[in-house]
């Protein structure tokens, strides 16, 4: 499975119960991942606890001021 081919907007992995496998893959191969959106700006995802914790403490570098929701 190539990380570049994985799309977090594709809900199949979640509907099929494969989300744990998907997240494990990202933690190992791409703990910081950019996911493009077809008609949007795209979004970054962090998958390791320590990275998420670090990002939550640096409000100047990481901000949700521009929104946190993916458009339907």
HUUR-V818006 format. One record per residue. N is the residue number from 0. RES is the residue in three letters. OMEGA is omega in whole degrees, -180 to 180 (999 if undefined). Layout:
n:N res:RES omega:OMEGA
n:N res:RES omega:OMEGA
//
This chain:
n:0 res:UNK omega:179
n:1 res:UNK omega:-178
n:2 res:UNK omega:-180
n:3 res:UNK omega:-180
n:4 res:UNK omega:-178
n:5 res:UNK omega:-178
n:6 res:UNK omega:-179
n:7 res:UNK omega:176
n:8 res:UNK omega:176
n:9 res:UNK omega:-174
n:10 res:UNK omega:-177
n:11 res:UNK omega:-179
n:12 res:UNK omega:179
n:13 res:UNK omega:180
n:14 res:UNK omega:-179
n:15 res:UNK omega:-180
n:16 res:UNK omega:-179
n:17 res:UNK omega:-176
n:18 res:UNK omega:179
n:19 res:UNK omega:176
n:20 res:UNK omega:180
n:21 res:UNK omega:-179
n:22 res:UNK omega:177
n:23 res:UNK omega:178
n:24 res:UNK omega:179
n:25 res:UNK omega:179
n:26 res:UNK omega:-177
n:27 res:UNK omega:-170
n:28 res:UNK omega:-177
n:29 res:UNK omega:-176
n:30 res:UNK omega:170
n:31 res:UNK omega:-172
n:32 res:UNK omega:173
n:33 res:UNK omega:179
n:34 res:UNK omega:178
n:35 res:UNK omega:173
n:36 res:UNK omega:-178
n:37 res:UNK omega:-179
n:38 res:UNK omega:-177
n:39 res:UNK omega:-178
n:40 res:UNK omega:-173
n:41 res:UNK omega:-178
n:42 res:UNK omega:177
n:43 res:UNK omega:176
n:44 res:UNK omega:173
n:45 res:UNK omega:-174
n:46 res:UNK omega:180
n:47 res:UNK omega:-176
n:48 res:UNK omega:-177
n:49 res:UNK omega:178
n:50 res:UNK omega:179
n:51 res:UNK omega:179
n:52 res:UNK omega:179
n:53 res:UNK omega:-179
n:54 res:UNK omega:180
n:55 res:UNK omega:-180
n:56 res:UNK omega:-178
n:57 res:UNK omega:-174
n:58 res:UNK omega:177
n:59 res:UNK omega:-179
n:60 res:UNK omega:-176
n:61 res:UNK omega:-177
n:62 res:UNK omega:173
n:63 res:UNK omega:-177
n:64 res:UNK omega:179
n:65 res:UNK omega:-180
n:66 res:UNK omega:-180
n:67 res:UNK omega:-175
n:68 res:UNK omega:174
n:69 res:UNK omega:179
n:70 res:UNK omega:177
n:71 res:UNK omega:999
//
